[in-house]
Amino acid sequence: MAHQFGFDAVSDAQWLALSTGVYSGARWLAALLQRFPSPTSLLECSPDEARTLGAESLQQKIECAKACDTLTPLVQQAPLNLVAAHHPEYPPLLFECEDRPPFLFVHGDLEVLQADMLSIVGTRKPSLDGKRAAAEFTAAATRAGRTVVSGLALGIDGLAHQSALAVGGKTVAILPSGLNTIYPARHRHLADRIRQSGALVSEFPMNTPPRKHHFYRRNRTLSGFSPATLVVEAGRPSGTLLTASAAADQGRDVLALPWSVYHPEGSGCRYLLDDGAILMTSVEAFYGYLGAHNLDLPERAPLLPLSPDVAEDPDQREILTLMGRRPVQPERLAGHLGWELERCLSCLASLEVSGCIRKTSAGYQTSR
């Protein structure tokens, strides 16, 4: 069973020490955990055997691990677990991957790891159409019963998480750092919301900062969670294409939206389509791919029931207080609020998905 932190300080410290063994190599630690599935079992290993396995240093770290309360703030926010690959709670599709992480730290709902997943990724600098597509397709995936997986990054990733929450769905964020180091820092509030109904997940030990090579590992884990990865909008080259490549390597479907040849941030999607990705031309086609033909679909995918999350999001509340029945342009709203335009557009997209507002040729206005 997974180890849940917060009940035995000594055991917690030992598991934290064991997790640092990943620095000696993920495959090495995975093989070691198959033989010694817990810190206690590794401590019982003879010195000669530990030396033969190259586990002397790790064994000493575990033996010297002292109880500490550094995890208390995390445990107070939501359940915190360490799930090793041999534990039944480990995500089943990720377990099929040859290069699966030997363990995962999971902050939030542990059961969500067994849900039907869909990975959604894209550029960090999306266009307005990209934001809208991310919101609509995420809402569709959630409505079809999928838990949305993404990377908590700025842009499409963050919007996918926000849109899933806005329509009452669950979402999982895969981090390129330790769980006590939220990256990017601008998404701390979003991370708080995710862990309350879904989960934050990391394959890196606590206190690990985000490093360049961590994103490659994070991307492979992100795609490994799901049978398919939807690329909403992506340039070329980009980290998004690396995630799509990882999905293809893992034998998973890659879905991509078509973009104009004059849209530079769509060049990555066009490349994927040339390389055999599945074309998604509409939300209706996406529903069909997900096997949701028999759903009682709304006339327009974004107009979904209002989620209570809207009332909990301070940005959305602030925008709604300024809007009325008369259309207003996002640039004017952003200027009045003193926000960056990207922040305003992301918030408007989530509100549109929730059915609180609608877009017209003259701007956005409330729909109720």
C-alpha positions as CSV (number, residue, x, y, z in Angstrom):
1,M,0.0,0.0,0.0
2,A,1.0,3.6,-0.5
3,H,2.7,5.4,2.4
4,Q,0.6,8.2,3.7
5,F,2.6,10.9,5.5
6,G,1.6,12.5,8.8
7,F,1.0,9.5,11.0
8,D,4.5,8.3,11.8
9,A,7.3,10.9,11.8
10,V,10.1,8.4,11.8
11,S,8.6,6.3,8.9
12,D,8.0,9.6,7.0
13,A,11.6,10.5,7.3
14,Q,12.7,7.1,6.2
15,W,10.5,7.2,3.1
16,L,11.8,10.7,2.3
17,A,15.4,9.4,2.6
18,L,14.5,6.4,0.4
19,S,13.1,8.7,-2.3
20,T,16.5,10.5,-2.7
21,G,17.8,7.2,-4.1
22,V,16.4,8.4,-7.5
23,Y,19.4,10.6,-7.7
24,S,21.5,7.5,-8.2
25,G,19.3,6.5,-11.1
26,A,15.6,5.9,-11.6
27,R,16.1,2.4,-13.0
28,W,18.5,1.4,-10.3
29,L,16.0,2.6,-7.6
30,A,13.1,0.8,-9.3
31,A,15.1,-2.5,-9.3
32,L,16.0,-2.0,-5.7
33,L,12.4,-1.3,-4.7
34,Q,11.4,-4.6,-6.4
35,R,13.7,-6.4,-4.0
36,F,13.2,-4.2,-1.0
37,P,9.8,-2.6,-1.2
38,S,10.1,-0.4,1.9
39,P,12.7,1.5,3.9
40,T,12.4,-1.1,6.7
41,S,13.2,-4.0,4.4
42,L,16.2,-2.2,3.1
43,L,17.5,-1.6,6.6
44,E,17.2,-5.3,7.2
45,C,19.5,-6.0,4.3
46,S,22.9,-7.2,5.3
47,P,25.9,-4.9,4.8
48,D,27.5,-7.2,2.3
49,E,24.3,-7.4,0.2
50,A,23.9,-3.6,0.4
51,R,27.4,-3.2,-0.8
52,T,26.9,-5.6,-3.7
53,L,23.7,-3.7,-4.7
54,G,25.4,-0.3,-4.4
55,A,22.9,0.6,-1.7
56,E,25.2,1.3,1.2
57,S,24.9,5.1,1.1
58,L,21.1,4.9,0.8
59,Q,20.8,2.4,3.6
60,Q,22.9,4.8,5.8
61,K,20.6,7.7,4.9
62,I,17.6,5.8,5.9
63,E,19.1,4.6,9.1
64,C,20.1,8.1,10.1
65,A,16.8,9.7,9.0
66,K,15.3,11.7,11.9
67,A,11.7,12.6,12.5
68,C,10.9,16.1,11.4
69,D,7.9,18.3,10.9
70,T,8.9,19.8,7.5
71,L,5.9,18.1,5.8
72,T,3.3,19.4,8.3
73,P,2.2,22.3,6.2
74,L,1.6,20.0,3.2
75,V,-0.2,17.3,5.2
76,Q,-2.5,20.0,6.7
77,Q,-3.5,21.1,3.2
78,A,-4.4,17.7,1.8
79,P,-3.4,14.0,2.1
80,L,0.2,13.4,1.0
81,N,1.2,10.0,-0.2
82,L,4.2,8.3,-1.7
83,V,3.2,5.6,-4.2
84,A,5.8,3.2,-5.4
85,A,5.5,1.3,-8.7
86,H,4.7,-1.9,-6.8
87,H,1.9,-0.3,-4.9
88,P,-1.7,-1.0,-6.2
89,E,-2.5,2.7,-6.2
90,Y,0.1,3.4,-8.9
91,P,-1.5,4.7,-12.1
92,P,-2.2,1.6,-14.3
93,L,-1.3,3.1,-17.7
94,L,1.9,4.7,-16.4
95,F,2.9,1.3,-14.9
96,E,2.9,-0.1,-18.5
97,C,5.7,2.3,-19.5
98,E,9.2,0.9,-19.5
99,D,10.7,4.1,-18.1
100,R,8.0,4.7,-15.5
101,P,9.1,6.6,-12.4
102,P,10.0,4.3,-9.4
103,F,7.6,6.3,-7.2
104,L,5.3,9.3,-7.2
105,F,4.5,11.9,-4.5
106,V,0.8,12.5,-4.6
107,H,-0.8,15.5,-2.9
108,G,-4.5,15.3,-2.9
109,D,-7.0,12.6,-3.9
110,L,-5.1,9.3,-4.2
111,E,-8.0,7.6,-5.9
112,V,-7.9,10.0,-8.8
113,L,-4.8,8.1,-10.1
114,Q,-7.2,5.3,-11.1
115,A,-9.5,7.5,-13.1
116,D,-9.9,7.6,-16.9
117,M,-7.4,10.2,-17.9
118,L,-6.8,12.5,-20.9
119,S,-3.6,14.6,-21.2
120,I,-4.0,18.1,-22.6
121,V,-1.0,20.3,-23.4
122,G,0.0,23.3,-25.5
123,T,2.0,26.4,-25.8
124,R,2.8,28.8,-23.0
125,K,1.8,31.7,-25.1
126,P,-1.5,30.8,-26.6
127,S,-3.6,32.9,-29.0
128,L,-7.1,33.9,-28.1
129,D,-8.4,31.1,-30.3
130,G,-6.0,28.7,-28.6
131,K,-7.4,29.7,-25.2
132,R,-10.9,29.2,-26.4
133,A,-10.1,25.8,-27.9
134,A,-8.4,24.7,-24.6
135,A,-11.4,25.7,-22.6
136,E,-13.9,24.1,-24.9
137,F,-12.1,20.8,-25.4
138,T,-11.3,20.5,-21.7
139,A,-14.9,21.0,-20.9
140,A,-15.8,18.3,-23.4
141,A,-13.3,15.9,-21.9
142,T,-14.6,16.5,-18.4
143,R,-18.2,16.1,-19.6
144,A,-17.2,12.8,-21.2
145,G,-16.0,11.6,-17.8
146,R,-12.2,12.1,-18.2
147,T,-9.9,13.5,-15.6
148,V,-7.7,16.1,-17.3
149,V,-3.9,15.7,-16.9
150,S,-1.5,18.6,-17.6
151,G,1.7,20.2,-16.5
152,L,0.6,23.3,-14.5
153,A,2.6,25.4,-16.9
154,L,1.6,28.9,-18.0
155,G,-0.7,29.1,-21.1
156,I,-2.6,26.0,-22.3
157,D,-1.7,23.8,-19.4
158,G,-2.9,26.1,-16.8
159,L,-6.1,26.9,-18.7
160,A,-6.8,23.2,-19.1
161,H,-6.6,22.8,-15.3
162,Q,-8.7,25.9,-14.7
163,S,-11.4,24.9,-17.2
164,A,-11.7,21.4,-15.8
165,L,-12.3,22.8,-12.3
166,A,-14.7,25.4,-13.7
167,V,-17.1,22.7,-14.9
168,G,-16.8,20.7,-11.7
169,G,-14.3,18.2,-13.0
170,K,-11.1,16.8,-11.6
171,T,-7.6,17.4,-12.8
172,V,-4.1,16.2,-12.1
173,A,-1.0,18.4,-12.4
174,I,2.4,16.8,-13.0
175,L,5.2,19.0,-11.6
176,P,8.9,19.3,-12.7
177,S,9.9,19.9,-9.1
178,G,9.3,18.6,-5.6
179,L,5.7,19.1,-4.3
180,N,6.8,21.7,-1.8
181,T,8.2,23.8,-4.7
182,I,5.3,24.8,-6.9
183,Y,6.4,25.8,-10.4
184,P,5.6,28.2,-11.8
185,A,5.1,30.3,-8.7
186,R,2.3,32.2,-10.4
187,H,0.1,29.1,-10.3
188,R,0.3,28.6,-6.5
189,H,-3.4,29.5,-6.1
190,L,-4.3,27.1,-9.0
191,A,-2.3,24.4,-7.3
192,D,-4.2,24.9,-4.1
193,R,-7.5,24.4,-6.0
194,I,-6.2,21.3,-7.8
195,R,-5.1,19.5,-4.7
196,Q,-8.5,20.0,-3.1
197,S,-10.4,18.0,-5.8
198,G,-7.7,16.3,-7.8
199,A,-4.0,15.9,-7.2
200,L,-0.6,17.4,-7.6
201,V,2.0,14.7,-8.6
202,S,5.8,14.7,-8.7
203,E,8.4,12.0,-9.4
204,F,11.0,14.2,-7.7
205,P,12.0,14.2,-4.0
206,M,10.9,17.0,-1.8
207,N,12.9,20.3,-2.1
208,T,13.9,19.5,-5.7
209,P,14.0,22.7,-7.7
210,P,12.8,22.7,-11.3
211,R,15.7,22.0,-13.6
212,K,15.9,21.9,-17.4
213,H,16.2,18.1,-17.6
214,H,13.3,17.6,-15.2
215,F,10.8,18.8,-17.9
216,Y,11.7,16.0,-20.2
217,R,11.0,13.5,-17.4
218,R,7.8,15.3,-16.4
219,N,6.5,15.3,-20.0
220,R,7.0,11.5,-20.3
221,T,5.2,10.9,-17.0
222,L,2.4,13.3,-18.1
223,S,1.8,11.5,-21.3
224,G,2.1,8.1,-19.6
225,F,-0.9,8.8,-17.4
226,S,-3.3,8.7,-20.4
227,P,-4.3,6.7,-23.4
228,A,-4.2,9.9,-25.5
229,T,-2.6,13.3,-25.5
230,L,-4.4,16.3,-27.0
231,V,-2.2,19.0,-28.4
232,V,-4.2,22.2,-28.6
233,E,-1.7,24.7,-29.9
234,A,2.1,24.4,-30.2
235,G,5.0,26.0,-32.0
236,R,8.0,24.1,-33.4
237,P,10.3,23.3,-31.7
238,S,8.6,23.2,-28.3
239,G,8.3,21.2,-25.1
240,T,4.8,20.4,-26.1
241,L,6.1,18.4,-29.1
242,L,8.4,16.5,-26.7
243,T,5.3,15.5,-24.8
244,A,3.6,14.4,-28.0
245,S,6.7,12.4,-29.0
246,A,6.7,10.7,-25.6
247,A,3.1,9.7,-26.0
248,A,3.8,8.2,-29.4
249,D,6.8,6.4,-28.0
250,Q,4.5,4.9,-25.3
251,G,2.1,3.7,-27.9
252,R,-0.6,6.3,-27.1
253,D,-2.8,8.3,-29.4
254,V,-1.7,11.9,-30.2
255,L,-4.6,14.2,-31.1
256,A,-4.0,17.7,-32.7
257,L,-6.1,20.6,-33.8
258,P,-5.7,22.1,-37.3
259,W,-4.3,25.6,-37.6
260,S,-3.8,28.1,-40.4
261,V,-0.5,28.0,-42.2
262,Y,-0.2,31.6,-41.3
263,H,-0.4,30.9,-37.6
264,P,3.2,30.3,-36.3
265,E,2.1,28.7,-33.0
266,G,0.1,26.2,-35.0
267,S,3.1,24.8,-36.8
268,G,3.7,22.2,-34.2
269,C,0.2,20.8,-34.6
270,R,0.6,20.8,-38.4
271,Y,3.8,18.8,-38.0
272,L,2.1,16.3,-35.7
273,L,-0.8,15.8,-38.2
274,D,1.8,15.2,-41.0
275,D,3.4,12.7,-38.7
276,G,0.2,10.7,-38.1
277,A,-1.6,12.5,-35.3
278,I,-5.4,12.2,-35.2
279,L,-7.1,15.3,-36.5
280,M,-9.7,17.0,-34.2
281,T,-11.8,19.4,-36.2
282,S,-14.5,20.1,-33.7
283,V,-15.7,19.4,-30.2
284,E,-18.3,17.1,-31.6
285,A,-15.5,15.0,-33.3
286,F,-13.7,15.0,-30.0
287,Y,-16.8,13.6,-28.3
288,G,-16.9,10.9,-30.9
289,Y,-13.3,10.0,-30.3
290,L,-14.0,9.8,-26.6
291,G,-17.0,7.5,-27.2
292,A,-19.4,10.0,-25.9
293,H,-21.9,9.8,-28.8
294,N,-24.9,9.2,-26.6
295,L,-24.4,12.2,-24.3
296,D,-27.1,14.7,-24.2
297,L,-24.9,17.5,-25.5
298,P,-25.6,21.2,-25.3
299,E,-25.9,23.2,-28.5
300,R,-22.5,24.7,-27.8
301,A,-19.9,23.0,-25.7
302,P,-18.8,26.0,-23.6
303,L,-22.3,26.7,-22.3
304,L,-22.1,24.2,-19.4
305,P,-23.8,24.5,-16.0
306,L,-22.4,27.1,-13.7
307,S,-19.8,25.6,-11.4
308,P,-19.4,26.6,-7.7
309,D,-15.7,27.0,-8.4
310,V,-16.5,30.3,-10.1
311,A,-17.6,31.7,-6.7
312,E,-14.4,30.5,-5.2
313,D,-12.0,32.1,-7.8
314,P,-11.2,35.7,-6.9
315,D,-10.2,36.7,-10.4
316,Q,-13.5,35.5,-11.8
317,R,-15.5,37.2,-9.1
318,E,-13.7,40.4,-9.7
319,I,-14.4,40.3,-13.5
320,L,-18.0,39.4,-13.0
321,T,-18.6,42.5,-10.7
322,L,-17.5,44.7,-13.6
323,M,-19.5,43.1,-16.4
324,G,-23.1,43.6,-17.3
325,R,-25.5,42.9,-20.2
326,R,-23.5,45.3,-22.5
327,P,-20.5,43.8,-24.3
328,V,-17.0,44.9,-23.1
329,Q,-13.7,44.2,-24.8
330,P,-11.1,42.2,-22.8
331,E,-8.5,45.0,-23.4
332,R,-10.7,47.4,-21.5
333,L,-11.3,45.0,-18.7
334,A,-7.6,44.3,-18.3
335,G,-6.8,48.0,-18.3
336,H,-9.4,48.7,-15.7
337,L,-8.2,45.9,-13.4
338,G,-4.5,46.6,-14.0
339,W,-4.0,43.0,-15.2
340,E,-1.9,41.5,-18.0
341,L,-4.2,40.8,-21.0
342,E,-3.3,37.1,-20.9
343,R,-4.6,36.8,-17.3
344,C,-7.8,38.5,-18.3
345,L,-8.3,36.3,-21.4
346,S,-7.7,33.1,-19.4
347,C,-10.3,34.2,-16.8
348,L,-12.8,35.1,-19.5
349,A,-12.3,31.8,-21.2
350,S,-13.1,29.9,-18.0
351,L,-16.1,32.0,-17.3
352,E,-17.4,31.3,-20.8
353,V,-16.9,27.6,-20.3
354,S,-18.9,27.9,-17.1
355,G,-21.8,29.6,-18.9
356,C,-21.5,32.8,-16.9
357,I,-20.6,35.0,-19.9
358,R,-20.8,34.8,-23.6
359,K,-18.7,36.2,-26.5
360,T,-20.3,38.4,-29.1
361,S,-18.8,40.4,-32.0
362,A,-18.7,43.4,-29.8
363,G,-17.0,41.7,-26.8
364,Y,-18.0,39.7,-23.7
365,Q,-21.2,40.1,-21.7
366,T,-23.0,38.2,-19.0
367,S,-25.3,35.5,-20.1
368,R,-27.6,35.4,-17.1
